[in-house]
Amino acid sequence: MSFSSLLAFLGDLLWPGLTSLLDYLAAHVLLCLVPAFVIAGFMSAMIPKEAITRYLGHKARKWISYPAAAAGGFLLAVCSCTILPLFAGIWKRGAGLGPAITFLFVGPAVNILAIAYTGAAIGMDIALARIVLSILFGLVIGLVMAWLFRAEEEKRAAAEQFVPTNGIRRAAPGGAAAETVQLSAFDGQARARPAVWVLFLLLIGALVVGTLQVGVLTRAWFEFRLPLRLPAGLLVSLERFELTVQGASLIGMLLLIALAARLGLENVLERFNGWTYAAIALVGLTLLMAAPSMAQGSLVVGVTGRLIAEALLLAGIGAVAARGFTRAEIGEWLWEVWKFVKQIFPLLIVGVFVAGMAKAIIPQAWVQAVAGRNTLWANLIGVLFGVFMYFPTLVEVPIARMFLDLGMHRGPLLAYLLADPELSLQSILVTGRILGRRKTVSYVVLVAVLSTLAGYLFGAFLAGL
């Protein structure tokens, strides 16, 4: 292969990756992932873990412990790697096997970031199915696991003793030497105050308004033209990169947010500075810029219901945050958001770029032959792909989008998205060390079977529609 041929091949390979990345940044990040990152950081900083885990102990009733485990998985907003140490912690500190398994399954499956991105990039049918089935399967698998190993659970419960003190010395039975005992995670009384839930609902509202495709939000109620004259060469370049003026502007805003966040949020726990306030203002302004409608190559801005609703919600969020929270609490919230962004966003950028390149070189006929139809075998292939080809949180979504574009049926696609956060080889190995081989094998089999059946039935349901 000559040097010029090699350059041409690299260009043909890199160009789809670049255009996919630009489309992702312009179309999916802003009204979807930016609010999702903010919500994930808010839940991590403001909702006490003890308010959730205290309902998961052996003594809690099933109608309390299992819903609490499912809700806890959602509210803690963790990825598949983060859920494992949390699962190990609540298991070793006395959670029942069933609620602990429900918590393990639901946590990464209904991560607010992954669900929001799934809805924006693939479709709300897959996103809603992922939420409903993940919660349902988490409850079913937890109950089945508790029933299968009920004898072991009874022995474990009898052997464990919880003492409702916190680092207090007490006399041991029989006159033995005094010992220090620690408060169990399930005796905590931490609660989130009302302002937390009000702000949480406003943030969820901003996410829903930004992603929901209904007429009252997408319709342009009136229009105006920007008083600008763009060079013809710029418009040609934007067309070549498949970008609108709005999309290119939003990518520029993301770069400004990255700079302001790096300078203003890295040490936000210690102090606020001008860049801190700039980062907050830029995020709000960017969400408002993403909400109007704007056609390719046009400078006509349509004021949509989404823009009006986002403006009202952002005003409410600002008012509640300013009146109901201290600067230290806001700082902790901002730090958690920045931590999520640093951990996840670079991997997401790489994943989107690689998925775009892979789409250009993977023969469409291969995907259609293996998973182009909704069969049990195709759905099992989707599950197995999730086991052996683990992707970090959110990266599974552009990979799934790529396979969808190449002809994968939505049934096997759902099977893959249900299994990927749960059954990676890393997760299986870690779970095995925590629970032991028998429990882990049972868990893996249950997840694989239910994910395969769910994908098949979902595909059949879509075919019926």
LOKOL-165314 format. One record per residue (C-alpha): residue in one letter; residue number from 1; x, y, z. Coordinates in nm, 3 decimals. Layout:
N
PT nulo kero      xx      yy      zz
PT    a  NUM       X       Y       Z
...
//
This chain:
465
PT nulo kero      xx      yy      zz
PT    m    1   0.000   0.000   0.000
PT    s    2   0.141   0.338  -0.102
PT    f    3   0.165   0.631   0.137
PT    s    4  -0.111   0.819  -0.045
PT    s    5  -0.336   0.513  -0.025
PT    l    6  -0.266   0.484   0.346
PT    l    7  -0.356   0.849   0.401
PT    a    8  -0.677   0.801   0.202
PT    f    9  -0.766   0.497   0.410
PT    l   10  -0.702   0.683   0.736
PT    g   11  -0.909   0.973   0.611
PT    d   12  -1.198   0.744   0.523
PT    l   13  -1.168   0.588   0.868
PT    l   14  -1.130   0.904   1.077
PT    w   15  -1.385   1.120   0.898
PT    p   16  -1.691   0.916   1.009
PT    g   17  -1.557   0.921   1.364
PT    l   18  -1.516   1.298   1.356
PT    t   19  -1.859   1.368   1.206
PT    s   20  -2.023   1.131   1.456
PT    l   21  -1.848   1.310   1.741
PT    l   22  -1.951   1.655   1.618
PT    d   23  -2.311   1.541   1.573
PT    y   24  -2.303   1.393   1.923
PT    l   25  -2.170   1.711   2.080
PT    a   26  -2.416   1.933   1.894
PT    a   27  -2.728   1.718   1.922
PT    h   28  -2.715   1.494   2.227
PT    v   29  -2.498   1.646   2.498
PT    l   30  -2.668   1.969   2.581
PT    l   31  -3.033   1.921   2.663
PT    c   32  -2.971   1.560   2.762
PT    l   33  -2.634   1.496   2.925
PT    v   34  -2.562   1.838   3.074
PT    p   35  -2.876   1.824   3.295
PT    a   36  -2.810   1.455   3.361
PT    f   37  -2.458   1.525   3.490
PT    v   38  -2.595   1.804   3.709
PT    i   39  -2.866   1.573   3.848
PT    a   40  -2.618   1.291   3.911
PT    g   41  -2.390   1.526   4.103
PT    f   42  -2.684   1.666   4.298
PT    m   43  -2.804   1.321   4.406
PT    s   44  -2.453   1.219   4.505
PT    a   45  -2.398   1.533   4.713
PT    m   46  -2.742   1.603   4.860
PT    i   47  -2.921   1.272   4.915
PT    p   48  -2.770   1.089   5.216
PT    k   49  -2.688   0.726   5.143
PT    e   50  -2.805   0.633   5.493
PT    a   51  -3.153   0.755   5.400
PT    i   52  -3.162   0.471   5.148
PT    t   53  -2.955   0.188   5.292
PT    r   54  -3.126   0.188   5.630
PT    y   55  -3.426   0.018   5.469
PT    l   56  -3.231  -0.278   5.331
PT    g   57  -3.159  -0.482   5.645
PT    h   58  -3.281  -0.831   5.727
PT    k   59  -3.550  -0.699   5.958
PT    a   60  -3.709  -0.470   5.699
PT    r   61  -4.030  -0.595   5.542
PT    k   62  -4.015  -0.702   5.177
PT    w   63  -4.263  -0.439   5.062
PT    i   64  -4.023  -0.180   5.205
PT    s   65  -3.678  -0.329   5.142
PT    y   66  -3.717  -0.423   4.775
PT    p   67  -3.867  -0.094   4.654
PT    a   68  -3.607   0.088   4.866
PT    a   69  -3.330  -0.111   4.697
PT    a   70  -3.468  -0.029   4.352
PT    a   71  -3.514   0.339   4.439
PT    g   72  -3.169   0.350   4.598
PT    g   73  -3.008   0.221   4.281
PT    f   74  -3.168   0.504   4.088
PT    l   75  -3.111   0.783   4.340
PT    l   76  -2.744   0.705   4.392
PT    a   77  -2.682   0.747   4.016
PT    v   78  -2.383   0.516   3.993
PT    c   79  -2.220   0.328   3.708
PT    s   80  -2.151  -0.044   3.683
PT    c   81  -1.803  -0.009   3.835
PT    t   82  -1.914   0.214   4.123
PT    i   83  -2.210  -0.003   4.222
PT    l   84  -1.984  -0.297   4.313
PT    p   85  -1.814  -0.145   4.620
PT    l   86  -2.148  -0.002   4.734
PT    f   87  -2.307  -0.344   4.693
PT    a   88  -2.021  -0.506   4.884
PT    g   89  -2.060  -0.250   5.160
PT    i   90  -2.433  -0.296   5.217
PT    w   91  -2.402  -0.677   5.184
PT    k   92  -2.124  -0.703   5.441
PT    r   93  -2.305  -0.464   5.675
PT    g   94  -2.616  -0.674   5.688
PT    a   95  -2.841  -0.616   5.387
PT    g   96  -3.061  -0.908   5.292
PT    l   97  -2.947  -1.101   4.984
PT    g   98  -3.263  -1.016   4.788
PT    p   99  -3.256  -0.636   4.842
PT    a  100  -2.878  -0.631   4.790
PT    i  101  -2.916  -0.809   4.454
PT    t  102  -3.197  -0.572   4.354
PT    f  103  -2.971  -0.279   4.441
PT    l  104  -2.683  -0.434   4.241
PT    f  105  -2.897  -0.484   3.932
PT    v  106  -3.098  -0.163   3.928
PT    g  107  -2.816   0.081   4.010
PT    p  108  -2.622   0.089   3.682
PT    a  109  -2.923  -0.010   3.470
PT    v  110  -3.128   0.301   3.554
PT    n  111  -2.839   0.543   3.590
PT    i  112  -2.989   0.884   3.515
PT    l  113  -2.707   0.961   3.271
PT    a  114  -2.749   0.638   3.074
PT    i  115  -3.129   0.658   3.058
PT    a  116  -3.130   1.021   2.943
PT    y  117  -2.871   0.954   2.675
PT    t  118  -3.049   0.637   2.561
PT    g  119  -3.370   0.831   2.506
PT    a  120  -3.195   1.107   2.312
PT    a  121  -2.968   0.888   2.097
PT    i  122  -3.176   0.574   2.038
PT    g  123  -3.537   0.647   2.126
PT    m  124  -3.772   0.681   2.420
PT    d  125  -3.918   0.335   2.354
PT    i  126  -3.583   0.174   2.439
PT    a  127  -3.523   0.416   2.728
PT    l  128  -3.861   0.350   2.889
PT    a  129  -3.830  -0.026   2.834
PT    r  130  -3.486  -0.011   2.993
PT    i  131  -3.624   0.165   3.302
PT    v  132  -3.932  -0.052   3.348
PT    l  133  -3.767  -0.386   3.276
PT    s  134  -3.457  -0.307   3.482
PT    i  135  -3.666  -0.227   3.789
PT    l  136  -3.895  -0.527   3.730
PT    f  137  -3.603  -0.765   3.673
PT    g  138  -3.416  -0.627   3.972
PT    l  139  -3.714  -0.705   4.196
PT    v  140  -3.772  -1.050   4.041
PT    i  141  -3.406  -1.154   4.050
PT    g  142  -3.372  -1.033   4.409
PT    l  143  -3.679  -1.230   4.520
PT    v  144  -3.569  -1.544   4.335
PT    m  145  -3.217  -1.525   4.477
PT    a  146  -3.354  -1.477   4.829
PT    w  147  -3.577  -1.784   4.783
PT    l  148  -3.301  -2.002   4.633
PT    f  149  -3.061  -1.930   4.918
PT    r  150  -3.316  -1.882   5.198
PT    a  151  -3.152  -2.143   5.425
PT    e  152  -2.813  -1.971   5.403
PT    e  153  -2.977  -1.634   5.461
PT    e  154  -3.148  -1.755   5.777
PT    k  155  -2.815  -1.881   5.916
PT    r  156  -2.643  -1.555   5.821
PT    a  157  -2.916  -1.345   5.982
PT    a  158  -2.895  -1.547   6.302
PT    a  159  -2.517  -1.507   6.317
PT    e  160  -2.516  -1.130   6.267
PT    q  161  -2.586  -0.890   6.550
PT    f  162  -2.656  -0.521   6.494
PT    v  163  -2.599  -0.279   6.778
PT    p  164  -2.765   0.067   6.751
PT    t  165  -2.468   0.266   6.873
PT    n  166  -2.200   0.462   6.694
PT    g  167  -1.849   0.407   6.816
PT    i  168  -1.969   0.376   7.180
PT    r  169  -1.806   0.142   7.426
PT    r  170  -2.043  -0.107   7.586
PT    a  171  -1.999  -0.404   7.817
PT    a  172  -1.984  -0.736   7.636
PT    p  173  -2.206  -1.025   7.755
PT    g  174  -2.080  -1.232   8.046
PT    g  175  -1.865  -0.958   8.195
PT    a  176  -1.610  -0.967   7.916
PT    a  177  -1.402  -0.661   7.838
PT    a  178  -1.581  -0.364   7.694
PT    e  179  -1.571  -0.336   7.316
PT    t  180  -1.628  -0.061   7.065
PT    v  181  -1.914  -0.110   6.821
PT    q  182  -2.003   0.086   6.509
PT    l  183  -2.338   0.203   6.387
PT    s  184  -2.484  -0.022   6.121
PT    a  185  -2.564   0.136   5.787
PT    f  186  -2.923   0.029   5.844
PT    d  187  -2.971   0.220   6.168
PT    g  188  -2.896   0.560   6.017
PT    q  189  -3.162   0.827   6.051
PT    a  190  -3.032   1.066   5.782
PT    r  191  -3.304   1.237   5.582
PT    a  192  -3.306   1.483   5.294
PT    r  193  -3.482   1.811   5.377
PT    p  194  -3.773   1.938   5.164
PT    a  195  -3.561   2.188   4.968
PT    v  196  -3.355   1.896   4.835
PT    w  197  -3.660   1.727   4.688
PT    v  198  -3.798   2.052   4.542
PT    l  199  -3.470   2.122   4.364
PT    f  200  -3.444   1.759   4.257
PT    l  201  -3.787   1.778   4.090
PT    l  202  -3.695   2.104   3.915
PT    l  203  -3.377   1.945   3.779
PT    i  204  -3.570   1.639   3.659
PT    g  205  -3.815   1.880   3.495
PT    a  206  -3.531   2.051   3.306
PT    l  207  -3.412   1.712   3.179
PT    v  208  -3.760   1.598   3.074
PT    v  209  -3.843   1.927   2.902
PT    g  210  -3.512   1.915   2.715
PT    t  211  -3.562   1.565   2.578
PT    l  212  -3.938   1.513   2.544
PT    q  213  -4.058   1.530   2.184
PT    v  214  -4.411   1.669   2.203
PT    g  215  -4.572   1.940   1.996
PT    v  216  -4.613   2.198   2.270
PT    l  217  -4.235   2.188   2.331
PT    t  218  -4.101   2.146   1.978
PT    r  219  -4.334   2.395   1.808
PT    a  220  -4.190   2.740   1.730
PT    w  221  -4.443   2.988   1.868
PT    f  222  -4.276   3.282   1.693
PT    e  223  -3.954   3.347   1.501
PT    f  224  -3.692   3.615   1.456
PT    r  225  -3.383   3.648   1.239
PT    l  226  -3.037   3.702   1.385
PT    p  227  -2.881   4.030   1.263
PT    l  228  -2.573   3.856   1.125
PT    r  229  -2.417   3.795   0.786
PT    l  230  -2.206   3.479   0.780
PT    p  231  -1.929   3.431   0.521
PT    a  232  -2.018   3.190   0.242
PT    g  233  -1.705   2.987   0.313
PT    l  234  -1.813   2.933   0.675
PT    l  235  -2.153   2.808   0.565
PT    v  236  -1.988   2.567   0.321
PT    s  237  -1.761   2.436   0.596
PT    l  238  -2.054   2.386   0.831
PT    e  239  -2.238   2.199   0.558
PT    r  240  -1.936   1.975   0.503
PT    f  241  -1.925   1.889   0.873
PT    e  242  -2.303   1.840   0.877
PT    l  243  -2.343   2.116   1.136
PT    t  244  -2.596   2.394   1.174
PT    v  245  -2.497   2.741   1.291
PT    q  246  -2.665   2.654   1.619
PT    g  247  -2.474   2.324   1.649
PT    a  248  -2.137   2.488   1.585
PT    s  249  -2.216   2.760   1.838
PT    l  250  -2.307   2.501   2.099
PT    i  251  -1.980   2.313   2.047
PT    g  252  -1.800   2.642   2.102
PT    m  253  -1.999   2.693   2.423
PT    l  254  -1.898   2.347   2.543
PT    l  255  -1.533   2.440   2.499
PT    l  256  -1.589   2.757   2.703
PT    i  257  -1.766   2.555   2.974
PT    a  258  -1.474   2.311   2.985
PT    l  259  -1.227   2.598   3.036
PT    a  260  -1.439   2.771   3.300
PT    a  261  -1.508   2.443   3.483
PT    r  262  -1.139   2.352   3.488
PT    l  263  -1.048   2.687   3.642
PT    g  264  -1.355   2.730   3.861
PT    l  265  -1.453   2.384   3.984
PT    e  266  -1.125   2.202   4.042
PT    n  267  -1.088   2.365   4.386
PT    v  268  -1.452   2.459   4.444
PT    l  269  -1.462   2.280   4.781
PT    e  270  -1.204   2.527   4.907
PT    r  271  -1.329   2.849   4.748
PT    f  272  -1.550   3.002   4.480
PT    n  273  -1.389   3.230   4.223
PT    g  274  -1.500   3.421   3.916
PT    w  275  -1.460   3.116   3.696
PT    t  276  -1.696   2.922   3.922
PT    y  277  -1.977   3.166   3.858
PT    a  278  -1.880   3.183   3.489
PT    a  279  -1.912   2.805   3.458
PT    i  280  -2.259   2.810   3.615
PT    a  281  -2.372   3.097   3.391
PT    l  282  -2.232   2.933   3.077
PT    v  283  -2.417   2.608   3.151
PT    g  284  -2.747   2.792   3.186
PT    l  285  -2.685   3.003   2.874
PT    t  286  -2.590   2.694   2.673
PT    l  287  -2.911   2.514   2.768
PT    l  288  -3.109   2.818   2.655
PT    m  289  -2.916   2.831   2.327
PT    a  290  -2.988   2.462   2.263
PT    a  291  -3.363   2.493   2.316
PT    p  292  -3.475   2.706   2.013
PT    s  293  -3.524   2.559   1.667
PT    m  294  -3.285   2.655   1.389
PT    a  295  -3.267   2.501   1.043
PT    q  296  -2.951   2.398   0.857
PT    g  297  -2.777   2.707   0.716
PT    s  298  -3.044   2.939   0.855
PT    l  299  -3.021   3.233   1.091
PT    v  300  -3.393   3.225   1.170
PT    v  301  -3.447   3.134   1.536
PT    g  302  -3.773   2.972   1.642
PT    v  303  -3.878   3.043   2.000
PT    t  304  -4.013   2.704   2.106
PT    g  305  -4.212   2.591   2.405
PT    r  306  -3.895   2.411   2.512
PT    l  307  -3.706   2.741   2.535
PT    i  308  -3.980   2.904   2.741
PT    a  309  -4.007   2.605   2.976
PT    e  310  -3.628   2.577   3.018
PT    a  311  -3.605   2.947   3.102
PT    l  312  -3.872   2.915   3.370
PT    l  313  -3.717   2.600   3.517
PT    l  314  -3.367   2.750   3.523
PT    a  315  -3.505   3.054   3.705
PT    g  316  -3.672   2.825   3.960
PT    i  317  -3.356   2.620   4.004
PT    g  318  -3.150   2.933   4.064
PT    a  319  -3.399   3.072   4.316
PT    v  320  -3.429   2.749   4.518
PT    a  321  -3.053   2.689   4.514
PT    a  322  -2.979   3.043   4.632
PT    r  323  -3.240   3.045   4.909
PT    g  324  -3.233   2.684   5.027
PT    f  325  -2.863   2.588   5.022
PT    t  326  -2.540   2.719   5.166
PT    r  327  -2.237   2.799   4.956
PT    a  328  -2.061   2.494   5.102
PT    e  329  -2.347   2.269   4.990
PT    i  330  -2.347   2.422   4.642
PT    g  331  -1.972   2.373   4.630
PT    e  332  -2.004   2.005   4.715
PT    w  333  -2.273   1.968   4.447
PT    l  334  -2.054   2.137   4.184
PT    w  335  -1.758   1.920   4.282
PT    e  336  -1.960   1.600   4.239
PT    v  337  -2.076   1.718   3.896
PT    w  338  -1.719   1.799   3.795
PT    k  339  -1.602   1.461   3.924
PT    f  340  -1.863   1.279   3.714
PT    v  341  -1.765   1.481   3.407
PT    k  342  -1.394   1.407   3.449
PT    q  343  -1.455   1.036   3.503
PT    i  344  -1.708   0.974   3.227
PT    f  345  -1.696   1.240   2.956
PT    p  346  -1.347   1.164   2.814
PT    l  347  -1.439   0.796   2.781
PT    l  348  -1.764   0.896   2.616
PT    i  349  -1.584   1.113   2.361
PT    v  350  -1.352   0.825   2.271
PT    g  351  -1.643   0.581   2.257
PT    v  352  -1.844   0.798   2.019
PT    f  353  -1.542   0.852   1.795
PT    v  354  -1.457   0.480   1.783
PT    a  355  -1.822   0.388   1.720
PT    g  356  -1.828   0.626   1.426
PT    m  357  -1.516   0.466   1.279
PT    a  358  -1.643   0.113   1.344
PT    k  359  -1.966   0.194   1.163
PT    a  360  -1.762   0.272   0.853
PT    i  361  -1.570  -0.059   0.849
PT    i  362  -1.811  -0.320   0.993
PT    p  363  -2.007  -0.476   0.705
PT    q  364  -2.374  -0.407   0.746
PT    a  365  -2.454  -0.754   0.616
PT    w  366  -2.276  -0.912   0.917
PT    v  367  -2.488  -0.729   1.171
PT    q  368  -2.808  -0.799   0.979
PT    a  369  -2.720  -1.168   0.948
PT    v  370  -2.645  -1.212   1.321
PT    a  371  -2.898  -0.979   1.483
PT    g  372  -3.110  -0.831   1.208
PT    r  373  -3.414  -1.035   1.306
PT    n  374  -3.585  -1.079   1.640
PT    t  375  -3.501  -1.438   1.733
PT    l  376  -3.404  -1.592   2.065
PT    w  377  -3.058  -1.664   1.921
PT    a  378  -3.013  -1.301   1.812
PT    n  379  -3.115  -1.177   2.156
PT    l  380  -2.875  -1.420   2.324
PT    i  381  -2.600  -1.287   2.095
PT    g  382  -2.681  -0.937   2.222
PT    v  383  -2.650  -1.055   2.583
PT    l  384  -2.320  -1.234   2.517
PT    f  385  -2.183  -0.927   2.344
PT    g  386  -2.258  -0.731   2.659
PT    v  387  -2.065  -0.986   2.865
PT    f  388  -1.744  -0.998   2.662
PT    m  389  -1.734  -0.644   2.522
PT    y  390  -1.777  -0.430   2.831
PT    f  391  -1.799  -0.054   2.780
PT    p  392  -1.791   0.210   3.056
PT    t  393  -2.112   0.385   3.154
PT    l  394  -2.275   0.571   2.861
PT    v  395  -2.028   0.435   2.604
PT    e  396  -2.262   0.140   2.549
PT    v  397  -2.519   0.384   2.406
PT    p  398  -2.320   0.507   2.101
PT    i  399  -2.211   0.147   2.043
PT    a  400  -2.577   0.042   2.047
PT    r  401  -2.665   0.333   1.817
PT    m  402  -2.397   0.215   1.574
PT    f  403  -2.537  -0.139   1.565
PT    l  404  -2.889  -0.001   1.522
PT    d  405  -2.774   0.201   1.220
PT    l  406  -2.608  -0.112   1.078
PT    g  407  -2.932  -0.307   1.095
PT    m  408  -2.958  -0.465   1.439
PT    h  409  -3.317  -0.531   1.546
PT    r  410  -3.441  -0.329   1.843
PT    g  411  -3.515  -0.649   2.037
PT    p  412  -3.152  -0.775   2.049
PT    l  413  -3.047  -0.414   2.100
PT    l  414  -3.254  -0.394   2.419
PT    a  415  -3.118  -0.731   2.534
PT    y  416  -2.766  -0.595   2.497
PT    l  417  -2.846  -0.273   2.685
PT    l  418  -3.006  -0.468   2.971
PT    a  419  -2.713  -0.708   3.006
PT    d  420  -2.414  -0.481   2.944
PT    p  421  -2.413  -0.294   3.279
PT    e  422  -2.470  -0.616   3.475
PT    l  423  -2.275  -0.900   3.319
PT    s  424  -1.933  -0.773   3.217
PT    l  425  -1.652  -1.013   3.299
PT    q  426  -1.513  -0.766   3.552
PT    s  427  -1.847  -0.741   3.733
PT    i  428  -1.891  -1.120   3.735
PT    l  429  -1.545  -1.176   3.884
PT    v  430  -1.593  -0.913   4.155
PT    t  431  -1.942  -1.036   4.238
PT    g  432  -1.803  -1.389   4.266
PT    r  433  -1.555  -1.276   4.530
PT    i  434  -1.831  -1.107   4.728
PT    l  435  -2.109  -1.366   4.707
PT    g  436  -1.931  -1.688   4.622
PT    r  437  -1.952  -1.908   4.313
PT    r  438  -2.300  -2.059   4.358
PT    k  439  -2.479  -1.730   4.415
PT    t  440  -2.288  -1.560   4.133
PT    v  441  -2.367  -1.834   3.880
PT    s  442  -2.735  -1.817   3.975
PT    y  443  -2.734  -1.440   3.937
PT    v  444  -2.562  -1.450   3.596
PT    v  445  -2.801  -1.715   3.463
PT    l  446  -3.107  -1.522   3.581
PT    v  447  -2.986  -1.197   3.425
PT    a  448  -2.894  -1.366   3.094
PT    v  449  -3.223  -1.554   3.063
PT    l  450  -3.443  -1.258   3.155
PT    s  451  -3.252  -1.016   2.930
PT    t  452  -3.279  -1.256   2.636
PT    l  453  -3.652  -1.310   2.688
PT    a  454  -3.712  -0.938   2.742
PT    g  455  -3.542  -0.846   2.415
PT    y  456  -3.735  -1.115   2.228
PT    l  457  -4.073  -1.013   2.373
PT    f  458  -3.999  -0.644   2.319
PT    g  459  -3.912  -0.711   1.956
PT    a  460  -4.229  -0.917   1.914
PT    f  461  -4.432  -0.636   2.071
PT    l  462  -4.287  -0.384   1.826
PT    a  463  -4.360  -0.621   1.538
PT    g  464  -4.720  -0.645   1.657
PT    l  465  -4.750  -0.267   1.658
//
